[in-house]
C-alpha cells in the first residue's frame, strides 16, 4: 500500500521501491527508485530544509525538490521517509 506525505503544493508518494513527487501546478511528476534516492536535511532555526533528489556519491543530493518544514511537519516527514529507507535497505530480503 502506498504512503503519502503532503506539504503545501507537494504530495510525495512512496509505493514499494518508488518515491514519486507531485506538484500542484506541474503536469509531470518526478520519480526515484529508492536505491538512487538521496535525502539531505539541514536544521535552520525552527525549520528544517530538506532536499530530495538523486544521490550522487555518499554526501551529495542533486536535482529533485527543496522543501522547508516546521518541527511538526518534519516529524511526519521522518515517519514517511523511513518507509523508503526501509524499502531500500531490505532490497535483498524476499
KOLVOLUM-265497 format. One record per atom (N, C-alpha, C, O): residue number from 1; atom name; y, x, z. Coordinates in steps of 0.2 Angstrom, whole numbers, plus 5000, padded with zeros to 4 digits. Atoms other than C-alpha are relative to their C-alpha. Example, Ala and Ser with C-alpha at 12.3 -4.5 7.8 and 13.67 -1.06 7.14 Angstrom:
KOLVOLUM-265497
{1, 'N', {4994, 5004, 5000}}
{1, 'CA', {4978, 5062, 5039}}
{1, 'C', {5006, 5004, 5000}}
{1, 'O', {5005, 5009, 5003}}
{2, 'N', {4994, 4996, 4999}}
{2, 'CA', {4995, 5068, 5036}}
{2, 'C', {5005, 4996, 5003}}
{2, 'O', {5011, 4999, 5004}}
//
This chain:
KOLVOLUM-265497
{1, 'N', {4994, 5004, 5000}}
{1, 'CA', {5000, 5000, 5000}}
{1, 'C', {5006, 5004, 5000}}
{1, 'O', {5006, 5009, 5004}}
{2, 'N', {4994, 4997, 5000}}
{2, 'CA', {5017, 5006, 4996}}
{2, 'C', {5005, 4999, 5006}}
{2, 'O', {5005, 4994, 5009}}
{3, 'N', {4995, 5000, 4994}}
{3, 'CA', {5030, 5011, 5009}}
{3, 'C', {5007, 5000, 4997}}
{3, 'O', {5008, 5004, 4992}}
{4, 'N', {4993, 5000, 5003}}
{4, 'CA', {5049, 5008, 5006}}
{4, 'C', {5005, 5002, 5005}}
{4, 'O', {5004, 5001, 5011}}
{5, 'N', {4994, 4998, 4996}}
{5, 'CA', {5065, 5016, 5013}}
{5, 'C', {5006, 4998, 4996}}
{5, 'O', {5007, 5000, 4991}}
{6, 'N', {4994, 5002, 5003}}
{6, 'CA', {5081, 5008, 5009}}
{6, 'C', {5006, 5003, 5003}}
{6, 'O', {5007, 5003, 5010}}
{7, 'N', {4994, 4997, 4997}}
{7, 'CA', {5098, 5016, 5011}}
{7, 'C', {5006, 4999, 4995}}
{7, 'O', {5006, 5002, 4990}}
{8, 'N', {4994, 5001, 5005}}
{8, 'CA', {5114, 5010, 5003}}
{8, 'C', {4997, 4997, 4993}}
{8, 'O', {4994, 4992, 4993}}
{9, 'N', {5002, 5002, 5007}}
{9, 'CA', {5111, 5009, 4984}}
{9, 'C', {4994, 5003, 4998}}
{9, 'O', {4992, 5002, 4993}}
{10, 'N', {5006, 4997, 5002}}
{10, 'CA', {5095, 5018, 4985}}
{10, 'C', {4994, 4997, 5004}}
{10, 'O', {4994, 4994, 5009}}
{11, 'N', {5006, 5003, 4997}}
{11, 'CA', {5077, 5012, 4988}}
{11, 'C', {4995, 5006, 4998}}
{11, 'O', {4994, 5008, 4992}}
{12, 'N', {5005, 4995, 5001}}
{12, 'CA', {5064, 5026, 4990}}
{12, 'C', {4993, 4996, 5001}}
{12, 'O', {4992, 4993, 5006}}
{13, 'N', {5006, 5004, 4999}}
{13, 'CA', {5046, 5020, 4987}}
{13, 'C', {4994, 5006, 5000}}
{13, 'O', {4994, 5010, 4995}}
{14, 'N', {5005, 4995, 5000}}
{14, 'CA', {5031, 5031, 4992}}
{14, 'C', {4993, 4996, 4999}}
{14, 'O', {4991, 4992, 5003}}
{15, 'N', {5006, 5003, 5002}}
{15, 'CA', {5015, 5025, 4984}}
{15, 'C', {4994, 5005, 4998}}
{15, 'O', {4994, 5008, 4993}}
{16, 'N', {5006, 4995, 5001}}
{16, 'CA', {4999, 5035, 4986}}
{16, 'C', {5003, 5007, 5000}}
{16, 'O', {5006, 5010, 5005}}
{17, 'N', {4998, 4993, 5001}}
{17, 'CA', {5004, 5053, 4979}}
{17, 'C', {5006, 5000, 4996}}
{17, 'O', {5008, 5006, 4994}}
{18, 'N', {4994, 5001, 5004}}
{18, 'CA', {5020, 5047, 4971}}
{18, 'C', {5006, 4998, 5004}}
{18, 'O', {5005, 4993, 5007}}
{19, 'N', {4994, 5002, 4997}}
{19, 'CA', {5038, 5046, 4978}}
{19, 'C', {5005, 4998, 4994}}
{19, 'O', {5006, 5003, 4990}}
{20, 'N', {4995, 5002, 5005}}
{20, 'CA', {5050, 5036, 4967}}
{20, 'C', {5007, 4998, 5003}}
{20, 'O', {5007, 4995, 5008}}
{21, 'N', {4993, 5001, 4998}}
{21, 'CA', {5069, 5035, 4969}}
{21, 'C', {5003, 4995, 4995}}
{21, 'O', {5004, 4997, 4989}}
{22, 'N', {4996, 5004, 5004}}
{22, 'CA', {5078, 5020, 4963}}
{22, 'C', {5007, 4999, 5002}}
{22, 'O', {5009, 5000, 5008}}
{23, 'N', {4993, 5001, 4999}}
{23, 'CA', {5097, 5017, 4962}}
{23, 'C', {5002, 4994, 4997}}
{23, 'O', {5000, 4992, 4992}}
{24, 'N', {4998, 5007, 5002}}
{24, 'CA', {5105, 5000, 4961}}
{24, 'C', {5003, 5000, 4993}}
{24, 'O', {5002, 4995, 4989}}
{25, 'N', {4996, 5000, 5006}}
{25, 'CA', {5116, 5005, 4946}}
{25, 'C', {4997, 5004, 4994}}
{25, 'O', {4999, 5004, 4988}}
{26, 'N', {5004, 4996, 5005}}
{26, 'CA', {5103, 5015, 4936}}
{26, 'C', {4994, 4996, 4997}}
{26, 'O', {4991, 4993, 5001}}
{27, 'N', {5006, 5003, 5003}}
{27, 'CA', {5090, 5008, 4924}}
{27, 'C', {4994, 5004, 5001}}
{27, 'O', {4988, 5001, 5000}}
{28, 'N', {5006, 4995, 5000}}
{28, 'CA', {5079, 5023, 4926}}
{28, 'C', {4999, 5002, 5008}}
{28, 'O', {5004, 5003, 5011}}
{29, 'N', {5001, 4997, 4994}}
{29, 'CA', {5071, 5029, 4942}}
{29, 'C', {4997, 5007, 4999}}
{29, 'O', {4996, 5010, 4994}}
{30, 'N', {5002, 4993, 5000}}
{30, 'CA', {5066, 5047, 4947}}
{30, 'C', {4993, 5000, 5004}}
{30, 'O', {4993, 4998, 5009}}
{31, 'N', {5006, 4999, 4997}}
{31, 'CA', {5048, 5051, 4951}}
{31, 'C', {4998, 5007, 5002}}
{31, 'O', {4999, 5011, 4998}}
{32, 'N', {5003, 4994, 4999}}
{32, 'CA', {5040, 5065, 4960}}
{32, 'C', {4993, 5000, 5003}}
{32, 'O', {4991, 4995, 5007}}
{33, 'N', {5006, 5000, 4997}}
{33, 'CA', {5022, 5069, 4964}}
{33, 'C', {5001, 5004, 5006}}
{33, 'O', {5005, 5009, 5007}}
{34, 'N', {4998, 4997, 4994}}
{34, 'CA', {5021, 5074, 4982}}
{34, 'C', {4998, 5007, 5000}}
{34, 'O', {5001, 5011, 5005}}
{35, 'N', {5001, 4993, 5000}}
{35, 'CA', {5014, 5091, 4978}}
{35, 'C', {5006, 5004, 4998}}
{35, 'O', {5007, 5010, 4999}}
{36, 'N', {4994, 4997, 5002}}
{36, 'CA', {5031, 5095, 4970}}
{36, 'C', {5006, 4998, 5003}}
{36, 'O', {5011, 5001, 5002}}
{37, 'N', {4994, 5002, 4996}}
{37, 'CA', {5042, 5086, 4982}}
{37, 'C', {5003, 5005, 5005}}
{37, 'O', {4999, 5008, 5009}}
{38, 'N', {4996, 4996, 4995}}
{38, 'CA', {5055, 5095, 4992}}
{38, 'C', {5005, 4996, 5004}}
{38, 'O', {5008, 4992, 5001}}
{39, 'N', {4995, 5004, 4996}}
{39, 'CA', {5065, 5089, 5006}}
{39, 'C', {5004, 5005, 5004}}
{39, 'O', {5001, 5009, 5008}}
{40, 'N', {4995, 4996, 4996}}
{40, 'CA', {5080, 5098, 5014}}
{40, 'C', {5004, 4996, 5004}}
{40, 'O', {5008, 4992, 5002}}
{41, 'N', {4996, 5004, 4996}}
{41, 'CA', {5088, 5092, 5029}}
{41, 'C', {5005, 5005, 5004}}
{41, 'O', {5003, 5010, 5007}}
{42, 'N', {4995, 4997, 4996}}
{42, 'CA', {5104, 5098, 5037}}
{42, 'C', {5004, 4996, 5005}}
{42, 'O', {5008, 4991, 5002}}
{43, 'N', {4996, 5004, 4995}}
{43, 'CA', {5112, 5091, 5053}}
{43, 'C', {5007, 5002, 4999}}
{43, 'O', {5009, 5008, 4998}}
{44, 'N', {4993, 4999, 5001}}
{44, 'CA', {5131, 5089, 5051}}
{44, 'C', {5003, 4995, 5005}}
{44, 'O', {5005, 4989, 5004}}
{45, 'N', {4997, 5005, 4995}}
{45, 'CA', {5139, 5082, 5067}}
{45, 'C', {4995, 4995, 5002}}
{45, 'O', {4989, 4996, 5004}}
{46, 'N', {5004, 5006, 4998}}
{46, 'CA', {5132, 5065, 5070}}
{46, 'C', {4996, 4997, 4994}}
{46, 'O', {4993, 4992, 4994}}
{47, 'N', {5003, 5002, 5006}}
{47, 'CA', {5125, 5064, 5052}}
{47, 'C', {4995, 5005, 4998}}
{47, 'O', {4994, 5011, 5001}}
{48, 'N', {5005, 4996, 5003}}
{48, 'CA', {5110, 5071, 5043}}
{48, 'C', {5001, 5000, 4992}}
{48, 'O', {5002, 4995, 4989}}
{49, 'N', {5000, 5000, 5007}}
{49, 'CA', {5112, 5077, 5025}}
{49, 'C', {4993, 5002, 4997}}
{49, 'O', {4990, 5007, 4999}}
{50, 'N', {5006, 5000, 5002}}
{50, 'CA', {5096, 5075, 5016}}
{50, 'C', {5000, 5001, 4992}}
{50, 'O', {5003, 4997, 4989}}
{51, 'N', {5001, 4999, 5008}}
{51, 'CA', {5091, 5082, 4998}}
{51, 'C', {4993, 4999, 4999}}
{51, 'O', {4989, 5002, 5002}}
{52, 'N', {5007, 5001, 5002}}
{52, 'CA', {5075, 5075, 4990}}
{52, 'C', {5000, 5002, 4993}}
{52, 'O', {5005, 5000, 4989}}
{53, 'N', {5001, 4998, 5007}}
{53, 'CA', {5070, 5083, 4974}}
{53, 'C', {4994, 5005, 4999}}
{53, 'O', {4989, 5004, 5003}}
{54, 'N', {5006, 4996, 5002}}
{54, 'CA', {5058, 5096, 4966}}
{54, 'C', {5001, 5006, 5004}}
{54, 'O', {5006, 5009, 5005}}
{55, 'N', {5000, 4994, 4996}}
{55, 'CA', {5053, 5110, 4977}}
{55, 'C', {4999, 5006, 4996}}
{55, 'O', {4995, 5006, 4991}}
{56, 'N', {5000, 4994, 5004}}
{56, 'CA', {5057, 5127, 4970}}
{56, 'C', {4999, 5006, 5004}}
{56, 'O', {5004, 5008, 5008}}
{57, 'N', {5002, 4995, 4995}}
{57, 'CA', {5048, 5141, 4980}}
{57, 'C', {5000, 4996, 5007}}
{57, 'O', {4998, 4991, 5007}}
{58, 'N', {5001, 5002, 4993}}
{58, 'CA', {5047, 5139, 4999}}
{58, 'C', {5006, 4996, 5002}}
{58, 'O', {5006, 4991, 5006}}
{59, 'N', {4994, 5003, 4997}}
{59, 'CA', {5065, 5135, 5003}}
{59, 'C', {5006, 4997, 4996}}
{59, 'O', {5011, 4996, 4998}}
{60, 'N', {4995, 5002, 5005}}
{60, 'CA', {5074, 5128, 4988}}
{60, 'C', {4998, 4993, 4998}}
{60, 'O', {4992, 4992, 4995}}
{61, 'N', {5001, 5007, 5003}}
{61, 'CA', {5076, 5109, 4983}}
{61, 'C', {5005, 5000, 4994}}
{61, 'O', {5011, 5001, 4995}}
{62, 'N', {4995, 5001, 5006}}
{62, 'CA', {5083, 5106, 4965}}
{62, 'C', {5000, 4993, 4998}}
{62, 'O', {4994, 4990, 4998}}
{63, 'N', {4999, 5007, 5003}}
{63, 'CA', {5089, 5090, 4957}}
{63, 'C', {4999, 4995, 5005}}
{63, 'O', {5001, 4996, 5011}}
{64, 'N', {5001, 5005, 4995}}
{64, 'CA', {5085, 5074, 4965}}
{64, 'C', {5006, 4996, 5002}}
{64, 'O', {5010, 4995, 4998}}
{65, 'N', {4995, 5004, 4997}}
{65, 'CA', {5096, 5065, 4976}}
{65, 'C', {5003, 5003, 5007}}
{65, 'O', {4998, 5005, 5011}}
{66, 'N', {4997, 4998, 4994}}
{66, 'CA', {5108, 5069, 4991}}
{66, 'C', {5002, 4994, 5004}}
{66, 'O', {5006, 4990, 5001}}
{67, 'N', {4998, 5006, 4996}}
{67, 'CA', {5109, 5056, 5005}}
{67, 'C', {5003, 5002, 5007}}
{67, 'O', {5001, 5008, 5009}}
{68, 'N', {4997, 4999, 4993}}
{68, 'CA', {5119, 5055, 5021}}
{68, 'C', {4998, 4995, 5004}}
{68, 'O', {4998, 4989, 5002}}
{69, 'N', {5003, 5004, 4995}}
{69, 'CA', {5111, 5047, 5036}}
{69, 'C', {5003, 5001, 5007}}
{69, 'O', {5004, 5006, 5009}}
{70, 'N', {4998, 5000, 4993}}
{70, 'CA', {5116, 5042, 5054}}
{70, 'C', {4993, 5001, 5003}}
{70, 'O', {4988, 5002, 5000}}
{71, 'N', {5006, 4998, 4996}}
{71, 'CA', {5103, 5046, 5068}}
{71, 'C', {4995, 4994, 4999}}
{71, 'O', {4989, 4996, 4998}}
{72, 'N', {5005, 5006, 5000}}
{72, 'CA', {5095, 5028, 5067}}
{72, 'C', {4997, 5000, 4993}}
{72, 'O', {4991, 5000, 4992}}
{73, 'N', {5003, 5000, 5006}}
{73, 'CA', {5093, 5029, 5048}}
{73, 'C', {4996, 5006, 4999}}
{73, 'O', {4990, 5006, 4996}}
{74, 'N', {5005, 4994, 5001}}
{74, 'CA', {5086, 5047, 5049}}
{74, 'C', {4994, 4999, 5004}}
{74, 'O', {4989, 5002, 5001}}
{75, 'N', {5007, 5002, 4996}}
{75, 'CA', {5073, 5041, 5062}}
{75, 'C', {4996, 4996, 4995}}
{75, 'O', {4990, 4998, 4995}}
{76, 'N', {5004, 5004, 5005}}
{76, 'CA', {5067, 5028, 5049}}
{76, 'C', {4998, 5004, 4994}}
{76, 'O', {4992, 5004, 4992}}
{77, 'N', {5001, 4996, 5006}}
{77, 'CA', {5068, 5041, 5035}}
{77, 'C', {4994, 5005, 5002}}
{77, 'O', {4989, 5006, 4998}}
{78, 'N', {5005, 4996, 4998}}
{78, 'CA', {5057, 5053, 5045}}
{78, 'C', {4993, 4997, 5000}}
{78, 'O', {4988, 5000, 4998}}
{79, 'N', {5006, 5004, 5000}}
{79, 'CA', {5044, 5040, 5048}}
{79, 'C', {4997, 4999, 4993}}
{79, 'O', {4991, 4999, 4991}}
{80, 'N', {5002, 5001, 5007}}
{80, 'CA', {5044, 5036, 5029}}
{80, 'C', {4998, 5006, 4997}}
{80, 'O', {4993, 5006, 4994}}
{81, 'N', {5001, 4994, 5003}}
{81, 'CA', {5044, 5054, 5023}}
{81, 'C', {4993, 5003, 5003}}
{81, 'O', {4990, 5007, 4999}}
{82, 'N', {5007, 4997, 4997}}
{82, 'CA', {5029, 5058, 5035}}
{82, 'C', {4994, 4997, 4995}}
{82, 'O', {4989, 5001, 4995}}
{83, 'N', {5006, 5002, 5004}}
{83, 'CA', {5018, 5047, 5023}}
{83, 'C', {4999, 5004, 4994}}
{83, 'O', {4994, 5006, 4992}}
{84, 'N', {5001, 4995, 5006}}
{84, 'CA', {5022, 5058, 5008}}
{84, 'C', {4998, 5007, 5002}}
{84, 'O', {4994, 5010, 4998}}
{85, 'N', {5003, 4994, 4998}}
{85, 'CA', {5019, 5073, 5018}}
{85, 'C', {4993, 5000, 5002}}
{85, 'O', {4989, 5005, 5000}}
{86, 'N', {5007, 5001, 4999}}
{86, 'CA', {5003, 5067, 5024}}
{86, 'C', {4996, 4999, 4994}}
{86, 'O', {4990, 5002, 4993}}
{87, 'N', {5003, 5001, 5007}}
{87, 'CA', {4998, 5062, 5006}}
{87, 'C', {4999, 5007, 4997}}
{87, 'O', {4994, 5009, 4994}}
{88, 'N', {5001, 4993, 5002}}
{88, 'CA', {5002, 5080, 5001}}
{88, 'C', {4995, 5004, 5003}}
{88, 'O', {4992, 5008, 5000}}
{89, 'N', {5005, 4995, 4996}}
{89, 'CA', {4993, 5089, 5015}}
{89, 'C', {4993, 4998, 5000}}
{89, 'O', {4989, 5002, 5002}}
{90, 'N', {5007, 5003, 5000}}
{90, 'CA', {4977, 5078, 5013}}
{90, 'C', {4998, 4999, 4993}}
{90, 'O', {4994, 4995, 4992}}
{91, 'N', {5001, 5001, 5007}}
{91, 'CA', {4976, 5080, 4994}}
{91, 'C', {4992, 5002, 4999}}
{91, 'O', {4989, 4999, 4995}}
{92, 'N', {5007, 4998, 5001}}
{92, 'CA', {4958, 5088, 4996}}
{92, 'C', {4996, 4996, 5004}}
{92, 'O', {4989, 4997, 5003}}
{93, 'N', {5004, 5004, 4996}}
{93, 'CA', {4952, 5075, 5008}}
{93, 'C', {4998, 4994, 4996}}
{93, 'O', {5002, 4991, 4994}}
{94, 'N', {5002, 5006, 5004}}
{94, 'CA', {4941, 5062, 5000}}
{94, 'C', {5002, 4993, 5003}}
{94, 'O', {5000, 4988, 5000}}
//
